[in-house]
Amino acid sequence: MKLNPFPPLFSQSSYSQLLAATCLTKLVSRTNNPLPLEQRIDIRNYVLNYLATRPKLATFVTQALIQLYARITKLGWFDCQKDDYVFRNAITDVTRFLQDSVEYCIIGVTILSQLTNEINQVSATAFLIEADTTHPLTKHRKIASSFRDSSLFDIFTLSCNLLKQASGKNLNLNDESQHGLLMQLLKLTHNCLNFDFIGTSTDESSDDLCTVQIPTSWRSAFLDSSTLQLFFDLYHSIPPSFSPLVLSCLVQIASVRRSLFNNAERAKFLSHLVDGVKRILENPQHWEFAPNSVHYLLSLWQRLAASVPYVKATEPHMLETYTPEVTKAYITSRLESVHIILRDGLEDPLEDTGLVQQQLDQLSTIGRCEYEKTCALLVQLFDQSAQSYQELLQSASASPMDIAVQEGRLTWLVYIIGAVIGGRVSFASTDEQDAMDGELVCRVLQLMNLTDSRLAQAGNEKLELAMLSFFEQFRKIYIGDQVQKSSKLYRRLSEVLGLNDETMVLSVFIGKIITNLKYWGRCEPITSKTLQLLNDLSIGYSSVRKLVKLSAVQFMLNNHTSEHFSFLGINNQSNLTDMRCRTTFYTALGRLLMVDLGEDEDQYEQFMLPLTAAFEAVAQMFSTNSFNEQEAKRTLVGLVRDLRGIAFAFNAKTSFMMLFEWIYPSYMPILQRAIELWYHDPACTTPVLKLMAELVHNRSQRLQFDVSSPNGILLFRETSKMITMYGNRILTLGEVPKDQVYALKLKGISICFSMLKAALSGSYVNFGVFRLYGDDALDNALQTFIKLLLSIPHSDLLDYPKLSQSYYSLLEVLTQDHMNFIASLEPHVIMYILSSISEGLTALDTMVCTGCCSCLDHIVTYLFKQLSRSTKKRTTPLNQESDRFLHIMQQHPEMIQQMLSTVLNIIIFEDCRNQWSMSRPLLGLILLNEKYFSDLRNSIVNSQPPEKQQAMHLCFENLMEGIERNLLTKNRDRFTQNLSAFRREVNDSMKNSTYGVNSNDMMS
């Protein structure tokens, strides 16, 4: 029977054509009731003819038709008609396109590119209704391997030949079609080189550079130097917009496996590679047009430089000759760019600190190779720029442009010096290299003294950020418990600057921190990075003890007010969220205070005086009917951020009890009042809720009350009160726009979930007391949790990662310790919770998935115990909640059965990252649904090829061997061991299978 093509393809409407192509793609991808072979061949031929007769189709229609062709070809790769593999003639299929005009040529190249990409994609059918497991990994790998062996090299060779032809002609790249052809050829070449040759399925989101496992049959292409030369020639001859694609191909070529060559061939290959890269770097202006290229070049050289210590070949690799040239090219090109950027008003790469940091991380490895040359270059360039800068500052006639140029050059140099010092960890460092680091550090510190002396008149924000980056790298390498104080760096610092030991160097750090906070208090980027540096210094055991002895640190501990540190002030111009850095500041101060605090309450109260005054001021405002709301908000938000920093730092019982007794009961009502007044303003509620969540968190067992103290119960009452007040009020907001729902509502709810979880799992409250004495604090908190939960759609629970983690970790605690409460809920609430667990089992976040397994295990164990009790003859009947819960689960067995299917599906067919966690609820699910499990097992066995069915049946027999009908720990452990063996056996069986298993049929 001939297929009647979809009528919309005859339509003039592009959208009708798109609909037809998309529907056909879904039709051919269908695994249950697939189309006959003849119809699929007809569709393939029809698509090729349609493309060949209509070159002017809308781009998205052409793309959809090519996608349809690629899908048919992939899924029919092993289909035969009269001993002929009918879907393997891709190159023949596109030949007629490649011999025609440029428009047709683009279609032909795009077909090959899309086909290569489609066959390389593990989850090519992910967007369809069917699950990925309809085409198991084994089937995908067989198709990909066959395509690799039979067609891929021919496609790669064809692509390179077409690129050579294109580069040999005078291409008119102003012509949009010729521009498009070159773009598609480069994409095709990259797809060939990026193919997953051996089925390792690398993570594309990762920056890790992996070896490209080029097959041995491709050797000739890589031994021929013209292949490599082609891409370097293209880089120089085509517009800069193509540079990232060309360099992507070069990175893949540079990453080919070492074993493809012998030593002599590899040396020749590397020599060509290095010459080409050096030629690119020698063009000092090129960064201006193709900034993305730098990332790929540095990635390549970082990898080459990192391999130097491990090269054991006797032949010279020449890296020690060329790597310093690369370092020099990078540094000089950055410095030369400064003048051009300022002159022409171009976008300054220094504005993008993330990009700068990424490049510096790569340079840190490259620069440490032949470090003497790197250091000598940096010293020479730094001395030149610093001298010019000093002369300009002393000259009355110096132009602001000249000063700005030198400051820009010095900014780059300070960043780079910090990076190469940070690279010390990559190599076994020598005393001579430490002395060189000393030379560089001395120069940066001398520059810092010069710029700090001018801060009263003027300062350069970018240069200050570079200084902070330098200090962070210096701290990581040369400050701390692991560093040898006899290092030659310290000797050099002593000779030049009189800094004899680590304590004196720390005083320089603290001096810089205080200077920055004094002069840059209104500049958020500098303030936050400065405070992060202070925070990092306060973590080390030995360094924090040295810091406390410094007079500057004692000054901070005694004078942490807005008078000395402007960022602590209430600035009406700034946003409330700009106060986040205050938490970092007080975390560091809290750690410093704890060193000598002990049980000295007077010293603690002296430290808390500014915060006490702020609380009293807010209390005073709240006591009047009319007050300045903005001032009250700013004072309170700043105060609670400060307190959260202190609470985080106080992780010892003695110090935390001082804080607790200071805040409770005196100031807790103020926090409750703030939630009541400003529940609709997340800029106020978020800091207050986070402070409360920190106070109830029993970090390092700091919340240990005396046996006669009711404080644990009182603290939970306050927690319950805040959750209830916030929860009931936030639910009155009504409909919130989708783009604001997280900020206005879900973020606060997420913090409430975290707070409740911390309180319930803190082990400082006996929750049985509440019901015993008629106290409704626990019940109110749990009921509010349910109300909040039901206000959140299922999709949102998994769409927002922080909400997911807080909800599932709270649910884990509730199912473990408060199962009677879960059992007492209404049927629709129980079904909502079970549905959320079911969806969470397949979440990408392993923490969420593991939490769901734990929740399910607790619920299944509870169910199993109640069922066991109900069947035994006992005088005590089941309590009402348990009886109701059992009844609900018996009314809706499909929910538990679905979860059994899901867990089994994940273990058998997917890359199960948490097999142990998955195994714990599985035994309970099987024991509760023995008949369903038996049917499921038979379905899986019958879906296998006839010759594999016996082996699969044996796998299931072995899974349950020696397993008893109970959930005792010993029995569970036995099942977990059986499951590990079961998974291995099933995977081995399926690897040898000639076709995949339709898991959808099994699990339905």
Backbone hydrogen bonds, N-H to C=O, Kabsch-Sander energy under -0.5 kcal/mol:
donor,donor_aa,acceptor,acceptor_aa,energy
9,L,6,F,-1.9
10,F,7,P,-2.4
11,S,7,P,-0.5
11,S,8,P,-1.1
17,Q,13,S,-2.0
18,L,14,S,-2.4
19,L,15,Y,-2.2
20,A,16,S,-2.3
21,A,17,Q,-2.4
22,T,18,L,-2.6
23,C,19,L,-2.6
24,L,20,A,-2.4
25,T,21,A,-2.0
26,K,22,T,-2.2
27,L,23,C,-2.3
28,V,24,L,-2.7
29,S,25,T,-1.3
30,R,26,K,-0.6
30,R,27,L,-0.9
33,N,31,T,-0.5
40,R,36,P,-1.9
41,I,37,L,-2.4
42,D,38,E,-2.2
43,I,39,Q,-2.5
44,R,40,R,-2.5
45,N,41,I,-2.6
46,Y,42,D,-2.7
47,V,43,I,-2.7
48,L,44,R,-2.1
49,N,45,N,-2.5
50,Y,46,Y,-2.7
51,L,47,V,-2.5
52,A,48,L,-2.1
53,T,49,N,-1.6
54,R,50,Y,-0.8
57,L,54,R,-1.1
61,V,58,A,-0.8
62,T,58,A,-2.4
63,Q,59,T,-2.5
64,A,60,F,-1.8
65,L,61,V,-2.4
66,I,62,T,-2.5
67,Q,63,Q,-2.2
68,L,64,A,-1.9
69,Y,65,L,-2.3
70,A,66,I,-2.6
71,R,67,Q,-2.4
72,I,68,L,-2.4
73,T,69,Y,-2.4
74,K,70,A,-2.5
75,L,71,R,-2.6
76,G,72,I,-1.6
77,W,74,K,-1.5
79,D,76,G,-1.9
81,Q,84,D,-2.1
84,D,81,Q,-0.7
86,V,79,D,-0.9
86,V,84,D,-1.3
87,F,79,D,-0.5
88,R,85,Y,-1.4
93,D,89,N,-2.8
94,V,90,A,-1.7
95,T,91,I,-0.9
95,T,92,T,-0.6
96,R,92,T,-0.6
97,F,94,V,-0.7
98,L,94,V,-2.1
99,Q,95,T,-1.2
100,D,97,F,-1.4
105,C,101,S,-2.5
106,I,102,V,-2.4
107,I,103,E,-1.5
108,G,104,Y,-2.4
109,V,105,C,-2.6
110,T,106,I,-2.6
111,I,107,I,-2.3
112,L,108,G,-1.8
113,S,109,V,-2.5
114,Q,110,T,-3.0
115,L,111,I,-2.3
116,T,112,L,-2.4
117,N,113,S,-2.1
118,E,114,Q,-2.9
119,I,115,L,-2.5
120,N,116,T,-1.4
121,Q,117,N,-1.1
121,Q,118,E,-0.6
124,A,121,Q,-0.7
126,A,123,S,-1.9
128,L,125,T,-1.5
134,T,131,A,-2.0
135,H,132,D,-2.1
140,H,136,P,-2.2
141,R,137,L,-2.8
142,K,138,T,-1.9
143,I,139,K,-2.2
144,A,140,H,-2.9
145,S,141,R,-2.9
146,S,142,K,-2.2
147,F,143,I,-2.7
148,R,144,A,-2.6
149,D,145,S,-2.3
150,S,146,S,-2.3
151,S,147,F,-2.7
152,L,147,F,-2.0
153,F,148,R,-0.7
155,I,151,S,-2.1
156,F,152,L,-2.7
157,T,153,F,-2.9
158,L,154,D,-2.4
159,S,155,I,-2.5
160,C,156,F,-2.5
161,N,157,T,-2.5
162,L,158,L,-2.4
163,L,159,S,-2.3
164,K,160,C,-2.5
165,Q,161,N,-2.4
166,A,162,L,-2.5
167,S,163,L,-2.8
168,G,164,K,-1.8
169,K,165,Q,-1.1
171,L,169,K,-1.5
173,L,171,L,-1.1
175,D,172,N,-1.6
176,E,174,N,-0.6
179,H,175,D,-2.3
180,G,176,E,-2.3
181,L,177,S,-2.1
182,L,178,Q,-2.1
183,M,179,H,-1.9
184,Q,180,G,-2.4
185,L,181,L,-2.4
186,L,182,L,-2.2
187,K,183,M,-2.1
188,L,184,Q,-2.5
189,T,185,L,-2.4
190,H,186,L,-2.4
191,N,187,K,-2.6
192,C,188,L,-2.1
193,L,189,T,-2.3
194,N,190,H,-2.0
195,F,192,C,-1.1
197,F,195,F,-1.8
199,G,196,D,-0.8
204,E,202,T,-0.7
206,S,203,D,-1.4
210,C,208,D,-0.6
212,V,255,S,-2.9
213,Q,211,T,-0.7
214,I,212,V,-2.0
218,W,215,P,-1.9
219,R,216,T,-2.0
221,A,218,W,-1.3
222,F,218,W,-1.0
222,F,219,R,-0.7
223,L,219,R,-2.3
224,D,220,S,-1.4
225,S,223,L,-0.8
227,T,224,D,-1.8
228,L,224,D,-0.6
229,Q,225,S,-2.6
230,L,226,S,-2.1
231,F,227,T,-1.0
231,F,228,L,-0.5
232,F,228,L,-1.5
233,D,229,Q,-2.9
234,L,230,L,-2.3
235,Y,231,F,-2.2
236,H,232,F,-1.4
237,S,233,D,-1.4
238,I,234,L,-1.9
242,F,239,P,-2.0
243,S,240,P,-1.5
245,L,242,F,-0.6
246,V,242,F,-2.2
247,L,243,S,-2.9
248,S,244,P,-2.1
249,C,245,L,-1.9
250,L,246,V,-2.0
251,V,247,L,-2.7
252,Q,248,S,-1.9
253,I,249,C,-2.4
254,A,250,L,-2.8
255,S,251,V,-1.0
256,V,253,I,-1.4
257,R,212,V,-1.9
260,L,257,R,-1.4
261,F,258,R,-1.9
266,R,262,N,-2.7
267,A,263,N,-2.3
268,K,264,A,-2.0
269,F,265,E,-2.5
270,L,266,R,-3.1
271,S,267,A,-2.2
272,H,268,K,-2.1
273,L,269,F,-2.2
274,V,270,L,-3.1
275,D,271,S,-2.4
276,G,272,H,-2.2
277,V,273,L,-2.4
278,K,274,V,-2.7
279,R,275,D,-2.0
280,I,276,G,-1.6
281,L,277,V,-2.5
282,E,278,K,-1.7
283,N,280,I,-1.4
286,H,283,N,-1.4
288,E,285,Q,-1.9
289,F,285,Q,-0.5
289,F,286,H,-1.0
290,A,286,H,-2.1
293,S,290,A,-1.5
294,V,290,A,-0.5
294,V,291,P,-0.8
295,H,291,P,-0.5
295,H,292,N,-0.5
296,Y,292,N,-0.9
297,L,293,S,-2.2
298,L,294,V,-2.9
299,S,295,H,-2.3
300,L,296,Y,-2.2
301,W,297,L,-2.3
302,Q,298,L,-2.8
303,R,299,S,-1.9
304,L,300,L,-2.0
305,A,301,W,-2.9
306,A,302,Q,-2.3
307,S,303,R,-1.0
307,S,304,L,-0.6
308,V,305,A,-1.2
310,Y,307,S,-1.4
311,V,307,S,-0.6
311,V,308,V,-1.4
312,K,310,Y,-0.5
321,T,318,M,-0.9
322,Y,318,M,-2.1
323,T,319,L,-2.8
326,V,322,Y,-1.9
327,T,323,T,-2.5
328,K,324,P,-2.6
329,A,325,E,-2.6
330,Y,326,V,-2.5
331,I,327,T,-2.6
332,T,328,K,-2.9
333,S,329,A,-2.0
334,R,330,Y,-2.0
335,L,331,I,-2.2
336,E,332,T,-2.7
337,S,333,S,-1.3
338,V,334,R,-0.7
338,V,335,L,-0.8
339,H,335,L,-0.6
340,I,336,E,-0.9
341,I,337,S,-2.5
342,L,338,V,-2.2
343,R,339,H,-2.7
344,D,340,I,-2.7
345,G,341,I,-1.0
346,L,341,I,-1.4
351,E,348,D,-2.1
352,D,349,P,-1.2
353,T,351,E,-1.3
356,V,352,D,-2.3
357,Q,353,T,-2.5
358,Q,354,G,-2.0
359,Q,355,L,-2.3
360,L,356,V,-2.5
361,D,357,Q,-2.2
362,Q,358,Q,-1.5
363,L,359,Q,-2.6
364,S,360,L,-2.2
365,T,361,D,-0.7
365,T,362,Q,-0.7
366,I,362,Q,-1.5
367,G,363,L,-3.6
368,R,364,S,-0.7
369,C,366,I,-1.2
370,E,368,R,-0.6
371,Y,368,R,-0.9
373,K,370,E,-0.9
374,T,370,E,-1.4
375,C,371,Y,-3.1
376,A,372,E,-2.4
377,L,373,K,-2.2
378,L,374,T,-2.4
379,V,375,C,-2.8
380,Q,376,A,-2.2
381,L,377,L,-2.7
382,F,378,L,-2.8
383,D,379,V,-2.6
384,Q,380,Q,-2.0
385,S,381,L,-2.4
386,A,382,F,-3.2
387,Q,383,D,-2.3
388,S,384,Q,-2.3
389,Y,385,S,-2.6
390,Q,386,A,-2.4
391,E,387,Q,-2.4
392,L,388,S,-2.4
393,L,389,Y,-2.2
394,Q,390,Q,-1.6
395,S,391,E,-1.0
398,A,395,S,-0.7
403,I,399,S,-1.9
404,A,400,P,-2.6
405,V,401,M,-2.2
406,Q,402,D,-2.1
407,E,403,I,-2.4
408,G,404,A,-2.3
409,R,405,V,-2.4
410,L,406,Q,-2.6
411,T,407,E,-2.1
412,W,408,G,-1.9
413,L,409,R,-2.3
414,V,410,L,-2.6
415,Y,411,T,-2.3
416,I,412,W,-2.7
417,I,413,L,-2.6
418,G,414,V,-2.3
419,A,415,Y,-2.1
420,V,416,I,-2.6
421,I,417,I,-2.0
422,G,418,G,-2.2
423,G,419,A,-1.3
424,R,421,I,-1.6
425,V,422,G,-0.9
426,S,423,G,-1.8
427,F,424,R,-1.1
429,S,427,F,-0.9
434,D,430,T,-2.0
435,A,431,D,-2.3
436,M,432,E,-1.9
437,D,433,Q,-2.5
438,G,434,D,-2.1
439,E,435,A,-1.7
440,L,436,M,-2.0
441,V,437,D,-2.9
442,C,438,G,-2.5
443,R,439,E,-1.5
444,V,440,L,-2.0
445,L,441,V,-2.6
446,Q,442,C,-2.2
447,L,443,R,-2.3
448,M,444,V,-2.5
449,N,445,L,-2.1
450,L,446,Q,-1.6
451,T,447,L,-2.8
452,D,448,M,-2.9
453,S,449,N,-1.5
454,R,450,L,-0.6
454,R,451,T,-0.9
455,L,452,D,-1.2
457,Q,454,R,-1.5
458,A,454,R,-3.0
461,E,459,G,-0.6
464,E,460,N,-2.1
465,L,461,E,-2.2
466,A,462,K,-1.9
467,M,463,L,-2.1
468,L,464,E,-2.1
469,S,465,L,-2.0
470,F,466,A,-2.4
471,F,467,M,-2.8
472,E,468,L,-2.1
473,Q,469,S,-1.9
474,F,470,F,-2.7
475,R,471,F,-2.7
476,K,472,E,-2.0
477,I,473,Q,-1.7
478,Y,474,F,-2.9
479,I,475,R,-1.6
483,V,480,G,-0.7
485,K,483,V,-0.5
487,S,484,Q,-1.5
490,Y,487,S,-0.8
491,R,487,S,-1.2
492,R,488,K,-2.1
493,L,489,L,-2.4
494,S,490,Y,-2.2
495,E,491,R,-2.0
496,V,492,R,-2.3
497,L,493,L,-2.3
498,G,493,L,-0.7
498,G,494,S,-0.9
499,L,493,L,-1.5
500,N,498,G,-1.1
505,V,501,D,-1.7
506,L,502,E,-2.9
507,S,503,T,-1.7
508,V,504,M,-1.2
509,F,505,V,-1.9
510,I,506,L,-2.7
511,G,507,S,-2.3
512,K,508,V,-2.4
513,I,509,F,-2.5
514,I,510,I,-2.8
515,T,511,G,-2.4
516,N,512,K,-2.7
517,L,513,I,-2.4
518,K,514,I,-1.9
519,Y,515,T,-2.7
520,W,516,N,-3.1
523,C,520,W,-2.1
524,E,522,R,-0.8
527,T,523,C,-2.7
528,S,524,E,-2.9
529,K,525,P,-1.8
530,T,526,I,-2.5
531,L,527,T,-2.5
532,Q,528,S,-1.9
533,L,529,K,-1.8
534,L,530,T,-2.1
535,N,531,L,-2.6
536,D,532,Q,-2.5
537,L,533,L,-2.2
538,S,534,L,-1.6
539,I,536,D,-1.1
540,G,536,D,-0.7
544,V,540,G,-1.9
545,R,541,Y,-0.8
546,K,542,S,-1.6
547,L,543,S,-2.6
548,V,544,V,-1.8
549,K,545,R,-0.6
549,K,546,K,-0.5
550,L,547,L,-1.9
554,Q,550,L,-2.0
555,F,551,S,-2.1
556,M,552,A,-1.8
557,L,553,V,-2.4
558,N,554,Q,-1.5
559,N,555,F,-1.2
561,T,559,N,-2.0
564,H,561,T,-1.1
565,F,561,T,-2.6
566,S,564,H,-0.5
568,L,565,F,-2.2
569,G,566,S,-2.0
571,N,569,G,-1.1
572,N,570,I,-0.8
574,S,571,N,-1.0
578,D,575,N,-1.4
579,M,576,L,-1.4
580,R,577,T,-1.4
581,C,578,D,-0.6
582,R,579,M,-1.8
583,T,580,R,-1.4
584,T,580,R,-0.8
585,F,581,C,-2.1
586,Y,582,R,-2.5
587,T,583,T,-1.9
588,A,584,T,-2.0
589,L,585,F,-2.4
590,G,586,Y,-2.4
591,R,587,T,-2.0
592,L,588,A,-2.3
593,L,589,L,-2.8
594,M,590,G,-2.1
595,V,591,R,-0.8
595,V,592,L,-0.6
596,D,592,L,-0.5
596,D,593,L,-0.7
597,L,593,L,-0.7
598,G,594,M,-0.7
600,D,597,L,-2.3
601,E,599,E,-1.3
604,Y,600,D,-1.6
605,E,601,E,-2.8
606,Q,602,D,-2.4
607,F,603,Q,-2.1
608,M,604,Y,-2.0
609,L,606,Q,-1.0
612,T,608,M,-2.9
613,A,609,L,-2.5
614,A,610,P,-1.7
615,F,611,L,-2.4
616,E,612,T,-2.6
617,A,613,A,-2.0
618,V,614,A,-2.2
619,A,615,F,-2.8
620,Q,616,E,-2.3
621,M,617,A,-2.0
622,F,618,V,-2.7
623,S,619,A,-1.3
624,T,621,M,-1.3
629,E,627,F,-1.0
632,A,628,N,-2.4
633,K,629,E,-2.8
634,R,630,Q,-2.5
635,T,631,E,-2.5
636,L,632,A,-2.5
637,V,633,K,-3.1
638,G,634,R,-2.2
639,L,635,T,-2.1
640,V,636,L,-2.9
641,R,637,V,-2.0
642,D,638,G,-2.0
643,L,639,L,-2.5
644,R,640,V,-2.1
645,G,641,R,-1.6
646,I,642,D,-1.9
647,A,643,L,-3.1
648,F,644,R,-2.2
649,A,645,G,-1.8
650,F,646,I,-2.4
651,N,649,A,-1.9
656,F,652,A,-2.4
657,M,653,K,-2.5
658,M,654,T,-1.4
659,L,655,S,-1.7
660,F,656,F,-2.8
661,E,657,M,-2.7
662,W,658,M,-1.4
663,I,659,L,-2.1
664,Y,660,F,-2.7
667,Y,663,I,-1.5
668,M,663,I,-1.0
670,I,667,Y,-0.8
671,L,667,Y,-1.2
672,Q,668,M,-2.1
673,R,669,P,-2.4
674,A,670,I,-2.1
675,I,671,L,-1.9
676,E,672,Q,-2.0
677,L,673,R,-2.5
678,W,674,A,-2.7
679,Y,675,I,-0.7
681,D,678,W,-2.4
684,C,681,D,-1.9
685,T,681,D,-2.2
686,T,682,P,-2.2
688,V,684,C,-1.4
689,L,685,T,-3.1
690,K,686,T,-2.5
691,L,687,P,-2.1
692,M,688,V,-2.2
693,A,689,L,-2.5
694,E,690,K,-1.9
695,L,691,L,-2.4
696,V,692,M,-1.8
697,H,694,E,-0.9
698,N,696,V,-0.7
699,R,697,H,-2.2
701,Q,698,N,-1.4
702,R,699,R,-1.5
704,Q,702,R,-1.4
705,F,703,L,-0.6
709,S,706,D,-2.1
713,I,710,P,-0.6
714,L,710,P,-2.3
715,L,711,N,-2.9
716,F,712,G,-1.9
717,R,713,I,-2.1
718,E,714,L,-2.0
719,T,715,L,-2.1
720,S,716,F,-3.1
721,K,717,R,-2.6
722,M,718,E,-2.3
723,I,719,T,-2.7
724,T,720,S,-2.7
725,M,721,K,-2.6
726,Y,722,M,-2.8
727,G,723,I,-2.9
728,N,724,T,-2.6
729,R,725,M,-1.7
730,I,726,Y,-2.9
731,L,727,G,-1.4
732,T,729,R,-1.4
733,L,730,I,-1.3
734,G,731,L,-0.6
740,Q,737,P,-1.8
741,V,737,P,-1.0
741,V,738,K,-0.6
744,L,740,Q,-2.8
745,K,741,V,-1.8
746,L,741,V,-2.5
747,K,742,Y,-2.9
749,I,745,K,-2.1
750,S,746,L,-2.7
751,I,747,K,-2.0
752,C,748,G,-2.1
753,F,749,I,-2.3
754,S,750,S,-2.1
755,M,751,I,-2.8
756,L,752,C,-2.6
757,K,753,F,-2.4
758,A,754,S,-2.6
759,A,755,M,-2.2
760,L,756,L,-2.7
761,S,757,K,-2.0
762,G,759,A,-0.7
767,F,765,V,-0.9
769,V,766,N,-1.5
770,F,767,F,-0.7
771,R,767,F,-0.7
772,L,768,G,-1.7
773,Y,769,V,-2.1
774,G,771,R,-1.1
775,D,770,F,-3.0
776,D,774,G,-0.5
780,N,776,D,-2.9
781,A,777,A,-2.0
782,L,778,L,-2.4
783,Q,779,D,-2.6
784,T,780,N,-2.3
785,F,781,A,-2.0
786,I,782,L,-1.9
787,K,783,Q,-2.3
788,L,784,T,-2.8
789,L,785,F,-2.6
790,L,786,I,-2.5
791,S,787,K,-0.8
791,S,788,L,-0.7
792,I,789,L,-1.8
796,D,793,P,-0.6
797,L,793,P,-1.2
798,L,794,H,-0.9
798,L,795,S,-0.6
799,D,795,S,-1.7
800,Y,796,D,-1.6
804,S,800,Y,-2.5
805,Q,801,P,-2.5
806,S,802,K,-2.2
807,Y,803,L,-2.7
808,Y,804,S,-2.7
809,S,805,Q,-1.8
810,L,806,S,-1.7
811,L,807,Y,-2.7
812,E,808,Y,-1.8
813,V,809,S,-1.4
814,L,810,L,-2.4
815,T,811,L,-2.7
816,Q,812,E,-1.4
817,D,813,V,-2.9
818,H,814,L,-2.2
821,F,818,H,-0.8
822,I,818,H,-1.6
823,A,819,M,-2.7
824,S,820,N,-1.0
824,S,821,F,-0.5
825,L,822,I,-1.4
829,V,826,E,-0.6
830,I,826,E,-2.3
831,M,827,P,-2.6
832,Y,828,H,-1.7
833,I,829,V,-2.5
834,L,830,I,-2.7
835,S,831,M,-2.4
836,S,832,Y,-2.2
837,I,833,I,-2.0
838,S,834,L,-2.5
839,E,835,S,-2.5
840,G,836,S,-2.0
841,L,837,I,-1.5
842,T,839,E,-1.1
843,A,840,G,-1.6
846,T,844,L,-0.6
849,C,845,D,-2.3
850,T,846,T,-3.0
851,G,847,M,-2.4
852,C,848,V,-2.4
853,C,849,C,-2.0
854,S,850,T,-2.1
855,C,851,G,-2.5
856,L,852,C,-2.9
857,D,853,C,-2.3
858,H,854,S,-2.3
859,I,855,C,-2.4
860,V,856,L,-2.9
861,T,857,D,-2.6
862,Y,858,H,-2.3
863,L,859,I,-2.6
864,F,860,V,-2.7
865,K,861,T,-2.4
866,Q,862,Y,-2.5
867,L,863,L,-2.7
868,S,864,F,-2.5
869,R,865,K,-2.4
870,S,866,Q,-2.4
871,T,867,L,-1.3
872,K,868,S,-0.8
872,K,869,R,-0.8
874,R,872,K,-1.1
883,D,879,N,-2.2
884,R,880,Q,-2.4
885,F,881,E,-2.8
886,L,882,S,-2.6
887,H,883,D,-1.9
888,I,884,R,-2.5
889,M,885,F,-2.3
890,Q,886,L,-2.0
891,Q,887,H,-1.7
892,H,888,I,-1.5
895,M,892,H,-1.1
896,I,892,H,-0.6
897,Q,893,P,-2.3
898,Q,894,E,-2.5
899,M,895,M,-1.7
900,L,896,I,-2.0
901,S,897,Q,-2.3
902,T,898,Q,-2.7
903,V,899,M,-2.6
904,L,900,L,-2.3
905,N,901,S,-2.8
906,I,902,T,-2.5
907,I,903,V,-2.3
908,I,904,L,-2.5
909,F,905,N,-2.8
910,E,905,N,-0.6
910,E,906,I,-1.6
912,C,910,E,-1.9
913,R,911,D,-0.6
918,M,914,N,-2.2
919,S,915,Q,-2.0
920,R,916,W,-1.1
922,L,918,M,-1.0
923,L,919,S,-1.2
924,G,920,R,-0.7
925,L,921,P,-2.4
926,I,922,L,-2.4
927,L,923,L,-2.5
928,L,924,G,-1.9
929,N,925,L,-1.1
933,F,929,N,-2.7
934,S,930,E,-2.0
935,D,931,K,-2.2
936,L,932,Y,-2.5
937,R,933,F,-2.6
938,N,934,S,-2.2
939,S,935,D,-2.3
940,I,936,L,-2.3
941,V,937,R,-2.6
942,N,938,N,-2.7
943,S,939,S,-1.4
944,Q,941,V,-1.2
948,K,945,P,-2.3
949,Q,945,P,-0.9
949,Q,946,P,-0.7
950,Q,946,P,-0.5
952,M,948,K,-2.2
953,H,949,Q,-2.5
954,L,950,Q,-2.1
955,C,951,A,-1.8
956,F,952,M,-1.8
957,E,953,H,-2.0
958,N,954,L,-2.6
959,L,955,C,-1.7
960,M,956,F,-1.4
961,E,958,N,-0.8
963,I,960,M,-1.7
966,N,964,E,-1.6
972,R,968,L,-2.4
973,D,969,T,-2.7
974,R,970,K,-1.8
975,F,971,N,-2.1
976,T,972,R,-2.6
977,Q,973,D,-2.1
978,N,974,R,-2.4
979,L,975,F,-2.7
980,S,976,T,-1.8
981,A,977,Q,-1.8
982,F,978,N,-2.7
983,R,979,L,-2.7
984,R,980,S,-1.9
985,E,981,A,-2.5
986,V,982,F,-2.7
987,N,983,R,-2.4
988,D,984,R,-2.4
989,S,985,E,-2.4
990,M,986,V,-2.6
991,K,987,N,-2.2
992,N,988,D,-1.2
993,S,990,M,-1.0
999,S,133,T,-0.6
999,S,997,V,-1.4
1001,D,998,N,-0.5
1002,M,998,N,-1.4
1003,M,999,S,-2.6
1004,S,1000,N,-0.9
